Amino acid sequence: MVTLSHFLYPDMKRLQVAVGVVKNTEGQVLISLRDEALHQGGLWEFPGGKLEPTETAERALARELKEELNIDVITAMPLITVKHQYPDLAVQLNVFLVEHFSGDAKSCEGQPFKWVDPAELAKHTFPAANQPIITAAQLPPYYAILDDKDADESLLLVNLQKILARGIKLIQARLKTTPLTTIEMFIEQAYPLCKQHGALLLMNSAVKNAEDFAVDGIHLTSRHLMSATRRPAVPRGTSEQAYWVTASCHNLQELQQAQTIGVDFAVLAPVLTTKTHPETEPLGWDRFARLVSQVNLPVYALGGLSETGLNMARQAGGQGVAAIRAFLE
């Protein structure tokens, strides 16, 4: 059974902090400026505060947002847990996504705050522990994998259009069997189409010269991930902040490698039994939650899931759901 144990019963050796990624109806995120007198003072942060004795992270967040901003939390969904060691302090940030709240935010303690677009977060200076939260705040709940294994080449664009019509904003082109010339022609049509829908398009590293395609980033296979000694270089003419590097993982070793080389997020699979690989033993939600809790990375759950599995993925500490066929049905 999946629980919020990593939120309710945290590692008390670390300073426990509840953090809220508060989004308004326009999708903007609320950030505030830390007092100069505080630890990491003068930097921007996501609102929240320390847990009181016997207090859960969710209750602490609701209390802090009311005290600091005069807003009442209606729903708070687990987003990511970050453990960080500063030279003088060990902290655990228990982060929640707050998209439903009541009241108009105002500074109750004189702390400056503002609403910013998620893409603008990287332009602000945050404490080091906040970096995984910045990434998680920018990522959508669903990650679609456009696979050519079961689709004729002529269906690639049709399937992409189906995915975009579902409102999916993050897509991986996993075209391992498609001829290179066909891939090149497909990307010429697919990338502008994704831009029109405000979606990111990533290329699977199994494609020859994947890093040379004019897309938004690269998704490393687990084999390429484990052979990498550093984060892949950003293509010439592309800013580092605009280029995403992601990876496929199946165990703790691969997740830790992904964190070590600095990928932006990972996909962990298989969570449930799949029709394509019924012989592969699934992780299950409890093991998924344990693995995710050991890295400071946004992680999507993949394997036997559809959009309806989002709540389970979030409750287990995942960023969201990744799927191949679910977004085509």
URRA-V732439 format. One record per residue. N is the residue number from 1. RES is the residue in one small letter. PHI is phi in degrees with one decimal (999 if undefined). PSI is psi as a letter, one per 20 degrees, with the letter a starting at -180 (NA if undefined). BURIAL is # if it has 16 or more other C-alpha atoms within 10 Angstrom, else .. Layout:
n-><N	N>
res-><RES	RES>
phi-><PHI	PHI>
psi-><PSI	PSI>
burial-><BURIAL	BURIAL>
This chain:
n-><1	2	3	4	5	6	7	8	9	10	11	12	13	14	15	16	17	18	19	20	21	22	23	24	25	26	27	28	29	30	31	32	33	34	35	36	37	38	39	40	41	42	43	44	45	46	47	48	49	50	51	52	53	54	55	56	57	58	59	60	61	62	63	64	65	66	67	68	69	70	71	72	73	74	75	76	77	78	79	80	81	82	83	84	85	86	87	88	89	90	91	92	93	94	95	96	97	98	99	100	101	102	103	104	105	106	107	108	109	110	111	112	113	114	115	116	117	118	119	120	121	122	123	124	125	126	127	128	129	130	131	132	133	134	135	136	137	138	139	140	141	142	143	144	145	146	147	148	149	150	151	152	153	154	155	156	157	158	159	160	161	162	163	164	165	166	167	168	169	170	171	172	173	174	175	176	177	178	179	180	181	182	183	184	185	186	187	188	189	190	191	192	193	194	195	196	197	198	199	200	201	202	203	204	205	206	207	208	209	210	211	212	213	214	215	216	217	218	219	220	221	222	223	224	225	226	227	228	229	230	231	232	233	234	235	236	237	238	239	240	241	242	243	244	245	246	247	248	249	250	251	252	253	254	255	256	257	258	259	260	261	262	263	264	265	266	267	268	269	270	271	272	273	274	275	276	277	278	279	280	281	282	283	284	285	286	287	288	289	290	291	292	293	294	295	296	297	298	299	300	301	302	303	304	305	306	307	308	309	310	311	312	313	314	315	316	317	318	319	320	321	322	323	324	325	326	327	328	329>
res-><m	v	t	l	s	h	f	l	y	p	d	m	k	r	l	q	v	a	v	g	v	v	k	n	t	e	g	q	v	l	i	s	l	r	d	e	a	l	h	q	g	g	l	w	e	f	p	g	g	k	l	e	p	t	e	t	a	e	r	a	l	a	r	e	l	k	e	e	l	n	i	d	v	i	t	a	m	p	l	i	t	v	k	h	q	y	p	d	l	a	v	q	l	n	v	f	l	v	e	h	f	s	g	d	a	k	s	c	e	g	q	p	f	k	w	v	d	p	a	e	l	a	k	h	t	f	p	a	a	n	q	p	i	i	t	a	a	q	l	p	p	y	y	a	i	l	d	d	k	d	a	d	e	s	l	l	l	v	n	l	q	k	i	l	a	r	g	i	k	l	i	q	a	r	l	k	t	t	p	l	t	t	i	e	m	f	i	e	q	a	y	p	l	c	k	q	h	g	a	l	l	l	m	n	s	a	v	k	n	a	e	d	f	a	v	d	g	i	h	l	t	s	r	h	l	m	s	a	t	r	r	p	a	v	p	r	g	t	s	e	q	a	y	w	v	t	a	s	c	h	n	l	q	e	l	q	q	a	q	t	i	g	v	d	f	a	v	l	a	p	v	l	t	t	k	t	h	p	e	t	e	p	l	g	w	d	r	f	a	r	l	v	s	q	v	n	l	p	v	y	a	l	g	g	l	s	e	t	g	l	n	m	a	r	q	a	g	g	q	g	v	a	a	i	r	a	f	l	e>
phi-><999	-81.6	-130.3	-98.3	-59.2	-74.4	-96.6	-80.0	-127.1	-75.5	-71.1	-75.6	-73.5	-106.4	-68.0	-91.7	-129.9	-95.9	-128.9	-118.1	-91.6	-91.8	-116.0	-89.9	-67.2	-90.5	83.9	-78.8	-109.4	-89.5	-129.8	-134.9	-99.1	-70.0	-61.4	-58.0	-79.9	-89.7	-59.2	61.9	-63.5	84.3	-106.7	-78.5	-152.0	-88.6	-64.9	155.1	180.0	-70.1	-76.7	-85.5	-53.8	70.1	-90.6	-76.2	-62.5	-65.6	-69.0	-63.1	-63.7	-59.4	-65.4	-64.7	-66.6	-70.4	-70.0	-85.3	-125.2	60.7	-115.9	-106.7	-72.8	-95.5	-137.3	-136.3	-105.8	-52.7	-116.4	-163.5	-115.3	-121.1	-108.7	-140.9	-111.4	-81.0	-56.4	-117.8	-162.1	-104.3	-128.6	-127.2	-98.4	-98.0	-101.4	-124.2	-91.9	-116.6	-107.1	-128.2	-150.9	-118.5	98.6	-98.6	-62.2	-148.3	-79.7	-89.3	-121.8	76.0	-86.8	-60.4	-145.9	-159.3	-100.1	-133.7	-67.4	-52.6	-66.4	-90.1	-60.0	-65.0	-84.9	-107.2	-91.5	-113.7	-58.7	-56.4	-65.5	-84.2	-59.1	-62.9	-69.5	-58.9	-64.7	-60.4	-67.4	-89.4	-86.8	-80.2	-77.3	-124.2	-128.7	-91.8	-110.5	-87.1	-105.3	-97.9	-62.9	-110.6	-122.7	-64.8	-54.5	-70.1	-93.6	-58.2	-68.3	-61.9	-66.3	-61.6	-63.6	-64.2	-63.6	-63.9	-65.3	-80.8	85.0	-72.9	-110.9	-140.7	-136.7	-111.1	-91.8	-101.7	-113.3	-78.8	-112.9	-80.1	-56.9	-58.7	-63.5	-67.7	-61.8	-60.0	-67.6	-64.1	-63.4	-59.1	-92.8	-70.2	-65.0	-60.3	-64.5	-63.7	-62.0	-61.7	-96.7	67.9	-109.3	-91.7	-122.2	-112.8	-108.2	-67.6	-70.0	-69.8	-72.9	-59.3	56.2	-57.0	-72.2	-91.3	-77.3	-81.3	-130.8	-91.7	166.2	-128.4	-108.6	-79.4	-68.1	-61.9	-66.8	-67.1	-60.4	-71.8	-91.5	-78.2	-106.0	-159.2	-66.1	-55.0	-67.7	-76.2	-57.6	-58.9	88.3	-114.5	-77.0	-60.9	-69.3	-98.4	-114.5	-95.3	-124.7	-131.2	-154.4	-92.8	-132.2	-133.4	-156.7	-66.0	-58.4	-70.7	-62.0	-66.7	-64.8	-60.0	-68.1	-62.2	-84.9	88.5	-70.2	-81.4	-156.2	-127.1	-116.5	-113.4	-149.5	-90.6	-78.3	-119.5	-64.4	-112.5	-69.8	-78.1	-133.6	-65.6	-80.3	-80.9	-70.0	-74.2	-69.9	80.3	-69.9	-64.3	-69.0	-55.3	-62.7	-65.3	-66.8	-62.1	-69.3	-97.9	-134.9	-97.4	-138.2	-67.7	-132.0	-91.2	-89.0	-131.4	118.5	71.9	-116.9	-132.0	-58.2	-69.7	-87.0	-59.4	-61.0	-63.7	-61.4	-66.9	-63.6	-89.6	93.0	-83.0	-73.0	171.5	-116.1	-110.3	-156.8	-102.4	-87.9	-58.6	-85.2	-103.5	-84.9>
psi-><p	p	r	k	h	i	g	h	m	r	o	i	i	q	p	p	p	p	q	p	n	p	p	a	i	j	j	q	p	p	q	r	p	q	p	h	i	r	p	k	q	j	q	q	r	q	q	a	r	q	p	r	p	j	p	r	h	g	h	g	g	g	g	g	h	g	h	h	i	k	q	p	p	g	q	o	p	p	g	q	p	p	p	q	o	r	h	j	p	p	q	o	o	o	p	q	p	o	i	o	r	q	q	p	p	q	o	i	j	j	p	q	r	r	p	q	q	h	i	i	h	i	i	q	o	r	q	h	i	i	g	h	h	g	g	h	h	i	q	r	i	q	o	p	o	o	q	j	g	j	p	q	h	i	i	g	h	g	h	g	h	g	g	h	h	i	j	p	j	o	p	p	o	n	m	h	i	p	q	g	h	g	g	g	h	g	h	h	h	g	g	h	g	g	h	h	j	k	q	q	p	q	p	p	i	h	p	p	l	h	i	i	q	m	a	i	a	p	o	p	r	h	g	h	g	h	i	q	i	r	p	q	q	p	q	p	i	p	q	h	h	j	p	p	p	r	q	p	q	i	r	h	g	h	g	h	g	g	h	g	i	k	r	g	r	r	p	p	r	p	g	r	p	q	h	h	m	i	i	p	p	q	g	r	h	g	h	g	g	g	g	h	i	j	q	m	q	p	p	q	p	q	o	k	q	a	h	i	j	g	g	g	g	g	h	j	j	r	h	b	p	q	q	f	h	h	i	i	NA>
burial-><.	.	.	#	.	#	#	.	.	#	.	.	.	.	#	#	#	#	#	#	#	#	#	.	.	.	.	#	#	#	#	#	#	#	.	.	.	.	.	.	.	#	#	#	#	#	#	#	#	#	#	.	.	.	.	#	#	#	.	#	#	#	#	#	#	#	.	#	#	#	#	#	#	.	.	#	#	#	#	#	#	#	#	#	.	.	.	.	.	.	#	#	#	#	#	#	#	#	#	.	#	.	.	.	#	#	.	.	.	.	.	.	#	.	#	#	.	#	#	.	#	.	.	.	.	#	.	.	#	#	#	#	#	#	#	#	#	#	#	.	#	#	#	#	#	#	#	#	.	.	.	.	#	.	.	#	#	.	#	#	#	.	#	#	.	.	.	#	#	#	#	#	#	#	#	#	.	#	.	.	.	.	#	.	.	.	#	.	.	#	#	.	#	#	.	.	.	.	#	#	#	#	#	#	#	#	#	.	.	#	#	.	#	#	#	#	#	#	#	#	#	#	.	.	#	#	.	.	.	.	#	#	.	#	.	.	.	.	.	.	.	.	#	#	#	#	#	#	#	#	#	#	.	#	#	#	#	#	#	.	#	.	#	#	#	#	#	#	#	#	#	#	#	#	.	.	.	.	.	.	.	#	#	#	#	.	.	#	#	.	#	#	#	.	#	#	#	#	#	#	#	#	#	#	#	#	.	.	.	#	#	#	#	#	#	#	#	#	#	#	#	#	#	#	#	.	#	#	.>
